[in-house]
Amino acid sequence: MTLPWSSSTYKQISLDRQSLLCHMPDALQKSLVRAWEHHYEELYESEADGTVLLEEVLEEILHSFEGCNQTLKHIRYVWMALILACTVEPTVKYYQPNNPDPEATINHLTDWLLVNIREIFHDRSPLIRASIGKVNNTSVNVCNLYSEKKISHFQGLSEALGVYISAIKTLEANCAVAALLDILDDCLEGYAIFPGSYGRRELFNWWLWDVVPSTWYLFPPNSLYSLDKLNNEQNRLSLNRLKEISGNMWDIILPVTQGKKNSLAAQ
């Protein structure tokens, strides 16, 4: 798989989402197919026989990003964390509409992404390096678990806030995979996105075929998953925000990469 190097190719791939899959690295494609073919007890699938553990499959997929440039791999991990942080935001807003931590975390991850992408693609000046240090040293407090509403399902709020705690941990390169696995556990097996067993496989499929390819290309996903139609407006706002952030990242990347024949996948 390659990331697009020209604006015309970028537009074509961003519109034709199917093309994302066939251009991804072979190892990543094979990991996705293997994951698709199995059934999992953790997702409450009656067909599961317990021989394949979901966590091992998730870890295999995340490690399939290893072939790319190490800094770029880290950026992709943080982008996936940001997508999932936006996806669980409606859960926190339902219980704690005035909790500032989701917004602070999303802003922090966004700043980190833009500063680090600018550093590797455009400007390695002392000013940019100082900005990276400032972003990396900024702390976000995600520990307020007291609700402004009566909590009928405390676990959902707790795990949703846990996603933000783990998302901040992805900013440390050596913690990124473990932090993402914690996020995926809270989302796919926990109640960070929705309670109950219904819809788990569909949620997993969304991550598999929408979030993972979008992560590789630093694109926004097609949609943000939710079982609750009441979250549609929040999801629309969050998706538009991800589109804007992705556009800002590519505004930095494209001018540098125009006309280059090599690909980011080869780095």
C-alpha positions as CSV (number, residue, x, y, z in Angstrom):
1,M,0.0,0.0,0.0
2,T,1.1,3.5,-0.6
3,L,-0.2,6.8,0.5
4,P,-1.1,9.2,-2.3
5,W,1.6,11.6,-3.4
6,S,-0.3,13.9,-5.7
7,S,-3.5,16.0,-5.0
8,S,-5.4,14.3,-7.9
9,T,-4.5,10.8,-6.5
10,Y,-5.4,12.0,-3.0
11,K,-8.8,13.1,-4.1
12,Q,-9.4,9.9,-6.0
13,I,-8.5,7.6,-3.1
14,S,-10.4,9.7,-0.6
15,L,-13.5,9.4,-2.7
16,D,-13.1,5.8,-3.6
17,R,-12.8,4.1,-0.2
18,Q,-12.7,0.6,-1.7
19,S,-9.3,1.5,-3.1
20,L,-7.9,1.9,0.4
21,L,-8.0,-1.8,1.0
22,C,-6.3,-3.1,-2.1
23,H,-3.3,-0.7,-1.8
24,M,-2.5,-1.5,1.8
25,P,0.6,-3.6,2.6
26,D,0.2,-7.4,2.1
27,A,0.8,-8.2,5.8
28,L,-1.9,-5.8,6.9
29,Q,-4.4,-7.0,4.3
30,K,-3.8,-10.6,5.3
31,S,-4.2,-9.7,9.0
32,L,-7.6,-8.0,8.2
33,V,-8.8,-11.0,6.2
34,R,-7.8,-13.5,8.9
35,A,-9.6,-11.3,11.5
36,W,-12.7,-11.2,9.4
37,E,-12.9,-14.9,8.9
38,H,-12.9,-15.8,12.6
39,H,-15.6,-15.6,15.3
40,Y,-15.0,-14.4,18.8
41,E,-16.4,-15.3,22.2
42,E,-15.5,-11.8,23.3
43,L,-18.0,-10.4,20.8
44,Y,-20.7,-12.7,22.0
45,E,-20.8,-14.7,18.7
46,S,-22.5,-18.0,19.0
47,E,-20.3,-19.5,16.2
48,A,-17.1,-18.9,18.2
49,D,-15.3,-21.9,19.5
50,G,-12.8,-20.1,21.7
51,T,-9.8,-21.1,19.7
52,V,-9.0,-17.5,18.6
53,L,-8.6,-14.7,21.1
54,L,-9.7,-11.3,20.1
55,E,-6.8,-9.5,21.8
56,E,-4.3,-11.5,19.8
57,V,-6.0,-10.7,16.6
58,L,-6.1,-7.0,17.4
59,E,-2.4,-7.0,18.4
60,E,-1.5,-8.8,15.1
61,I,-3.2,-6.0,13.1
62,L,-1.6,-3.2,15.1
63,H,1.8,-4.8,14.7
64,S,1.2,-5.1,10.9
65,F,1.9,-1.3,10.8
66,E,5.5,-2.1,11.7
67,G,6.7,-2.0,8.1
68,C,6.5,1.8,7.8
69,N,8.7,4.5,9.0
70,Q,8.8,4.4,12.9
71,T,7.7,8.1,13.3
72,L,5.0,7.7,10.7
73,K,3.8,4.5,12.4
74,H,3.5,6.3,15.7
75,I,1.5,9.1,14.0
76,R,-0.9,6.5,12.6
77,Y,-1.4,5.0,16.1
78,V,-2.2,8.4,17.5
79,W,-4.6,9.1,14.6
80,M,-6.5,5.8,15.4
81,A,-6.6,6.8,19.1
82,L,-8.1,10.2,18.0
83,I,-10.8,8.5,15.9
84,L,-11.8,6.3,18.8
85,A,-11.7,9.2,21.2
86,C,-14.2,11.1,19.0
87,T,-16.4,7.9,18.8
88,V,-16.8,7.6,22.6
89,E,-17.4,11.3,23.1
90,P,-21.2,11.0,23.1
91,T,-21.1,8.6,26.0
92,V,-19.2,11.1,28.2
93,K,-21.5,14.0,27.0
94,Y,-24.6,12.0,27.9
95,Y,-23.5,11.7,31.6
96,Q,-21.3,14.7,31.9
97,P,-22.1,17.3,29.2
98,N,-19.8,19.9,30.8
99,N,-16.8,17.6,31.4
100,P,-13.9,19.4,29.6
101,D,-11.6,16.4,29.5
102,P,-12.8,14.9,26.1
103,E,-12.3,18.2,24.4
104,A,-9.0,18.8,26.0
105,T,-7.7,15.4,25.0
106,I,-8.9,15.7,21.4
107,N,-7.3,19.1,21.1
108,H,-4.1,17.7,22.6
109,L,-3.9,14.8,20.2
110,T,-4.7,17.1,17.3
111,D,-1.9,19.5,18.2
112,W,0.5,16.6,18.6
113,L,-0.3,15.2,15.2
114,L,0.0,18.5,13.3
115,V,3.2,19.5,15.0
116,N,4.9,16.1,14.5
117,I,3.7,15.8,10.9
118,R,5.0,19.2,10.1
119,E,8.4,18.2,11.7
120,I,8.9,15.1,9.7
121,F,7.5,16.4,6.4
122,H,8.4,20.0,6.3
123,D,10.4,21.8,9.0
124,R,13.0,20.5,11.4
125,S,13.8,23.9,12.8
126,P,14.5,24.5,16.5
127,L,11.2,26.3,16.7
128,I,9.3,23.2,15.5
129,R,11.2,21.0,17.8
130,A,10.4,23.3,20.7
131,S,6.7,23.1,19.8
132,I,6.9,19.3,19.8
133,G,8.4,19.5,23.3
134,K,5.7,21.8,24.5
135,V,2.9,19.6,23.1
136,N,4.5,16.4,24.5
137,N,4.9,17.9,27.9
138,T,1.3,19.2,28.2
139,S,-0.8,17.1,30.6
140,V,-4.5,16.4,30.4
141,N,-6.5,15.5,33.5
142,V,-9.0,12.8,32.7
143,C,-10.0,11.7,36.2
144,N,-13.4,13.3,36.8
145,L,-15.8,10.4,37.1
146,Y,-18.6,12.3,38.9
147,S,-21.7,12.7,36.8
148,E,-24.0,15.6,36.4
149,K,-26.8,13.2,35.7
150,K,-28.0,10.1,37.4
151,I,-25.8,7.3,36.2
152,S,-27.7,4.2,35.2
153,H,-24.6,2.6,33.8
154,F,-21.5,3.8,35.6
155,Q,-19.3,1.3,33.7
156,G,-20.0,3.0,30.4
157,L,-18.8,6.4,31.7
158,S,-15.8,4.9,33.4
159,E,-14.6,3.1,30.3
160,A,-15.3,6.0,28.0
161,L,-13.1,8.2,30.2
162,G,-10.6,5.4,30.2
163,V,-10.4,5.8,26.4
164,Y,-9.1,9.3,26.9
165,I,-6.6,8.3,29.5
166,S,-5.2,5.6,27.1
167,A,-5.3,8.0,24.2
168,I,-2.9,10.3,25.9
169,K,-0.6,7.3,26.6
170,T,-0.4,6.7,22.8
171,L,1.7,9.8,22.6
172,E,4.6,7.8,24.1
173,A,5.9,5.6,21.2
174,N,6.8,2.7,23.4
175,C,3.3,2.7,25.0
176,A,1.2,3.2,21.9
177,V,0.3,-0.4,21.0
178,A,-0.6,-1.3,24.6
179,A,-2.6,1.9,25.0
180,L,-4.5,1.2,21.8
181,L,-5.3,-2.3,23.0
182,D,-6.7,-0.9,26.1
183,I,-8.9,1.5,24.1
184,L,-10.1,-1.3,21.9
185,D,-10.9,-3.4,24.9
186,D,-13.0,-0.6,26.3
187,C,-14.8,-0.1,23.0
188,L,-15.2,-3.6,21.5
189,E,-15.6,-5.6,24.7
190,G,-16.6,-2.8,27.2
191,Y,-19.3,-0.2,27.3
192,A,-17.5,2.9,26.2
193,I,-19.5,3.1,23.0
194,F,-22.7,1.2,23.9
195,P,-23.8,-1.3,26.6
196,G,-24.9,-4.9,26.1
197,S,-23.9,-7.6,23.8
198,Y,-25.9,-6.7,20.7
199,G,-23.9,-5.2,17.8
200,R,-20.5,-6.2,19.0
201,R,-19.5,-7.9,15.7
202,E,-20.8,-5.0,13.7
203,L,-18.7,-2.6,15.8
204,F,-15.7,-4.8,15.2
205,N,-16.3,-4.9,11.5
206,W,-16.5,-1.1,11.5
207,W,-13.1,-0.9,13.1
208,L,-11.7,-3.5,10.8
209,W,-12.8,-2.2,7.5
210,D,-13.2,1.5,8.1
211,V,-11.0,2.6,11.0
212,V,-7.9,0.6,10.1
213,P,-7.7,1.6,6.4
214,S,-8.4,5.2,7.4
215,T,-5.7,5.1,10.0
216,W,-3.1,3.9,7.4
217,Y,-4.0,6.8,5.1
218,L,-4.5,9.4,7.8
219,F,-8.1,9.8,6.5
220,P,-11.3,10.2,8.5
221,P,-13.5,7.1,8.7
222,N,-16.6,7.0,6.7
223,S,-18.7,7.1,9.8
224,L,-18.5,7.0,13.6
225,Y,-20.2,3.9,15.0
226,S,-23.2,4.2,17.3
227,L,-26.3,2.2,18.1
228,D,-28.1,5.2,19.5
229,K,-29.7,7.4,16.8
230,L,-29.8,10.2,19.4
231,N,-26.0,10.4,19.0
232,N,-26.2,11.2,15.3
233,E,-25.8,15.0,15.6
234,Q,-22.8,14.6,17.9
235,N,-21.3,11.9,15.6
236,R,-21.8,14.2,12.6
237,L,-20.0,17.1,14.4
238,S,-17.1,14.7,15.5
239,L,-16.8,13.3,12.0
240,N,-16.6,16.8,10.5
241,R,-13.9,17.6,13.0
242,L,-11.9,14.5,12.0
243,K,-12.3,15.5,8.3
244,E,-10.9,18.9,9.1
245,I,-8.0,17.5,11.1
246,S,-7.2,15.0,8.3
247,G,-7.4,17.8,5.8
248,N,-5.0,19.9,7.8
249,M,-2.5,17.0,8.0
250,W,-2.6,16.5,4.3
251,D,-2.2,20.2,3.7
252,I,1.2,19.7,5.3
253,I,2.0,16.4,3.6
254,L,1.0,17.1,0.0
255,P,3.1,20.1,-0.9
256,V,6.2,18.2,0.3
257,T,5.4,15.0,-1.5
258,Q,4.2,16.3,-4.8
259,G,6.0,14.6,-7.6
260,K,7.8,12.0,-5.5
261,K,7.8,8.5,-6.8
262,N,8.5,6.7,-3.6
263,S,5.8,6.0,-1.1
264,L,5.4,6.4,2.6
265,A,4.9,2.7,2.9
266,A,8.5,2.2,1.8
267,Q,9.9,4.4,4.5
